Every structure is written in C-alpha cells, then in structure tokens.
Amino acid sequence: MESYRHQRNTSSKDKMSTFTFDSTLIDEFTGIKGSIGVGSFVLSISHVLCSKLILIFFQYLAIVIAMILGYALLNSFTSSSSPSTKTSLTASTQTHSTKEDEEKPDPPRNFTAKQLRYFDGTTEANSKEPKPVYLSLNGTVFDVSTGRGFYGPGGPYEMFAGHECGVALSKMSFNTEFLDNVLACNTLNHGEKMELENWIQKFTHYKCYPIMGKLVPQENMPDPNRILSRNVLIMNKGDGVIPEGYATAPIYVAAKGKVYDMSFGGVTFYGKDCAYCLFAGHDASRALAKMSLDVKDVENSDISDLTEKENQVLHDWIKTFEERKGYPVVGIMG
C-alpha cells in the first residue's frame, strides 16, 4: 500500500515536473510568463472571433448574392424596355440640341448703311411679319426690338430705327441732318461725347440690347473698282485680321469677275464650318453655276463651257448677292 502511494506520488511529481519543465520552456521561448495560461485564453478568444468572423462572412455573402440577383433582375427589365427608352432619350437629346441651335445668337457681322436701313421695324412685304429694329451708336449696331414701343413704328424715337444716330442722341436732337454720320462722332465736343457714352452704356448694360455687329461707313469701304489677285482673295476667308471699325474679318467670294464681301450678313453661310465655307477666298463662279460643292468646281473658275441654264443660275446668284443680300462689291478680279 505504502509502495503504491509512493509510486503514485512519484508519478504525480514526475508529471508536475514535466509540466513545469514544459511550461518553463514555453515561457522562455515566448518570453511571456504563464504562456500556457495565456495561450489557453488566446485560444478561447480566437475561437470566439472565428465564430463571429464566419458569421460576418456569411452575412456579407448573403448581401453580395442579393445584389447580384437584384442587378440581374434590373438588367433584364432594362433590356426588355431599352428600345423605347433609347428612342425617347435620343428624341429628347435631339430636341434639346435643336433648341440650343435655335437659341444660339448669330455671330457678329458687318453692316452697310443700306443694309442697316432694312431693320426699321416695319412689316416685311413677303412674310407680313414685323422686321427687327436695329440702330447704330457710333458704329455699334444694337438690336432694340424689345424696345419696339420706343424705336419701332409709331414710337417717339422711330426716326432712329435703321440709322446711325450717335450724333443725334448726343445732341438730343431729332434733326435728320445728324443721322447716318458715324465719322461725325469723332468731332463731338466733350459734353456731347459724354452724352453719347451714356447712351452706349445704357443700351449695353441697363437695357442689355444685343450687339449685332458694326456699321462700316462708306468712307471706310474698299474701292469697288480695285483689281484683286487670287492671292488677295484667298487671304480673305474670314479668319484674317479684323480691320478697324469692322465686327468680323472680311470673307471674299468672287462671282463672274466681281468680288463680294460676305462678312456683311453672310457669315452664317460662308464663315468657317458653314454650308458654303468652301467658296470663301475663291472665285466660285463655276461652283455657283453648277450648284456644286465639289472642290474641283470651286478651284476651277472657268465658265466658258457653262450651259445656258447654268449661266442663268449664276446670274440669279449675283442678283441675290447684290439686290436681296446687299453684299458690297470690294473689287474686281484681275
């Protein structure tokens, strides 16, 4: 019995010694006293954390699956209804684009005195619609159509519609002798110049009348009988230097020997990227006669082989340039 107890005690001590040895070794290895106890605690914590992480993983997995299913359903619905949706969107975009084009203001242009007189607010003969009301102050042309009650037919200042009236307004005069003389604005006295500037500021910033361009006085226009070479012609395509007193650079187009400046009302046709921009800086006689936008016709000015019908078409173009549009002749081809 005693022998058994002795053996049991010895065995227990051996186990304790082994445990002590093992724990001591682990403590020394880890540098933490009581590592086994800590390890047990850590193990317990790790078990709890793992359980929570697994739970979180499955929760996120469920969310991802739900998102994928939702996207698939939405995509299926969109695909089934896409034709009408796309058509509607395209129509909406085109409508918006069209409205922007309609609302886009015209680029600045040059005016002759004769062209300006057209814009007097009276009824247009063909359309039976009232014409816009323009007037010029020291060469700057304003659209005063929103002030039609003042400057249109029957208004107190109707005599100014379609005219240069800088001198008249600076003198507060209704005398017609002070109309249509841009250059006389330079001869005003100090007080009159101040009054003219007040009118310009009022039109520009208070009334906010749109500026349409510049009135070029006849004295500043090129000689219509001067001889122009092809080199001069091609240098005036609307992208050159803007002369003093002009709103935009000249655009020269020749037709049957005469050179016209299309910057006087034709910028939207012959300006950059416009319908007839190919004609700018060229003798377009052949192309106009043939109603052609072919570069070969634009660069070939020979009209000796035109048919009778083509000659009549060219004649009609020239008539439009001179009578309906009023493009000024700025030279003749040499």
Helices and strands as residue ranges (DSSP letters): H 2-30, H 35-103, E 109-111, H 113-118, E 134-137, E 140-143, G 145-147, H 148-151, G 158-160, H 166-170, G 176-178, G 183-187, H 190-201, I 202-206, E 211-215, G 218-220, E 227-228, H 230-234, E 252-255, E 258-261, H 267-270, G 277-279, E 282-283, H 285-289, H 295-299, H 308-319, I 320-325, E 329-333
